[in-house]
């Protein structure tokens, strides 16, 4: 059993990561500005923290085995996560990544492709920058898990594929993964690390 802190635990990805961690018997600290919708749950400690408050975040993650950052990149830049985690003495940081920095068959990034939605560019660009910052990080044992192009609500099937830096596309031509199955891949990585200081991808 690990002690896992989840930053952004009330979001769509964060809430599924919380559920998957509890399903596997881990103890979880849920960190968000407002954790009231989580309520009283066995195995969960809720902490209302503004993640941009470095000292408060450092205090909230101290004493954990692993920190998962599931916050939006456009609101929480890499340094705002990396530095408090390091100062707290936590060695492992896993990040809910984006698909924008994944590669297409021609070697270009998804975010640079024609027709990439303008509405998602700021978040995708911030995610790519976060990954660049992690790749320069010498002390933390980090992992960045990119979902597929469509990151959606849906059932927990336990059946998916794992990739590295390329966008995964199903045999039907769709690039997608549910939050629930994504959470399985992330918790698998926590329990059996295979991508230390790497980005990897998950999709159907």
SULDACOR-V6285 format. One record per helix or strand of 3 or more residues. SS is the DSSP state (H for helix, E for strand). FROM is the first residue (numbers start at 0). LEN is the number of residues. If there is no record, write none. Layout:
SS&FROM&LEN + SS&FROM&LEN
//
This chain:
E&2&5 + H&11&12 + E&26&6 + E&43&5 + H&53&8 + E&65&4 + H&77&10 + E&91&5 + H&109&3 + H&117&18 + E&140&6 + E&149&3 + E&160&3 + E&175&3 + H&178&13 + E&197&6
//
